[in-house]
Amino acid sequence: MSVHLGLIESPSPAAAPFEIVERKGVGHPDTICDALTEALSHALCRFYIERFGLILHHNVDKALLWGGAARPAFGGGEVVAPIELYIAGRATRDARGVAVPVEALAVETSRAWLRANVPALDPERHVRIHTLIRPSSPDLVALFERQRSAGVALANDTSFGVGFAPLDPLERAVLAVERRLNGPATRAAHPEVGPDVKVMGMRAGDAMRLTVACALVGRHLRDLADYFAAKARVRALAVGAAREVAGAADVEVAVNTADGETAESVYLTVTGTSAEGGDDGQVGRGNRVNGLITPYRPMSLEAAAGKNPVTHVGKLYNLLAGRIAHAIADGVPGVLEAQCYLLSRIGAPIDAPQVFDVRLRLADPGALASVRGRVETIAHDELAGIHRLWTRVLAGECPVW
């Protein structure tokens, strides 16, 4: 498959008058849905490999989180109606006479992830998990099985993936702020900072303006004054993280801007997530596979979480396109930005995309011919590695949210 190589003709988002970037943090209801379906896919993959020696067909890529109800309070609070989580999809439920415990895996992995990532939430008491996973359709199972005789994985769907690199200053800042607020050091020092952190970043000229929504946990706060002090700490952490990665002095951060002046009008929670009573969630409504929502960049609306990592190009091509773009931007001198677009065809080998389009922004636009050989080599090397990309997914090296 030949690579179509061209120049990026639109202006760089970083050079435009305005730019917008968003990240929904670990405890956001949409991110929770992505994370739990992806965790279930990993669990199924490991079970299939352990029992059958290979990954069998599954796509558990649908989830809906119906928020509960809570009465937050300083020094405590309570959840009065649990979160209802519905996980749906298709999976191979039995093979060679062995039943696959799909429901048990869904419940166990969901509770384990919630326990590790939303520590103020009790997965047994505060969440009801409903599994709506039926057997895979015969045609897709047959297609999945044909890869054995073909000797190559065959695309599970007709889908496209896109990726770009490198991240610009605003993108790095938004990502760094959420990671700082949800990092181990912050969790240890400031348990009042809940994991439901959403960062919306905008840039006007050289000025960055970040709006942070951060669910604060009532049991770790004494009163309203303590709440506002916690907000100030969140702001300071966010400003520091943004300045470290973006190198920008003009950074303004506003936290929980809907707050009023009374205890009833602030973003106080029992569990650290708005899923307890203020918001619902769904797979695919959150971050793309690079961890960001970037309307000024090429994006796919594909929900990558929960799709099988062997043949589902809705996952593989988005991950691969990002890897190709980063490898080119990092490995070819003179490349300021790289974009990659891949399009599959259902039933065709996953290493034979219909479209393999790479676009570059060069320091010298006239140098396209001189970098062509190196760019094509990198792109083809990355494409050739798609058959082992699933190993990186299961190793945790390729997050999709």
Secondary structure, DSSP 8 states (H G I E B T S, - for coil): ---EEEE--S--GGGSSEEEEEEE-TTSHHHHHHHHHHHHHHHHHHHHHHHHSS---EEEEEEEEE--EEEEETTEEEEEE-EEEEEEEEE--EETTEE--HHHHHHHHHHHHHHHH-TTS-HHHHEEEEEEEEE--HHHHHHHHHHHHHTS-B-SS--EEEEEES--HHHHHHHHHHHHHTSHHHHHH-TTEEEEEEEEEEEETTEEEEEEEEEEEGGG--SHHHHHHHHHHHHHHHHHHHHHHH--S-EEEEE-TT--SSGGGS-EESSSSGGGTT--EETTSS--TTS-B-TTS-------TTB-TTT-HHHHHHHHHHHHHHHHHHHSTTEEEEEEEEE--TTSBTTS-SEEEEEEEESSGGGHHHHHHHHHHHHHHHHHGGGGHHHHHHTTSS---
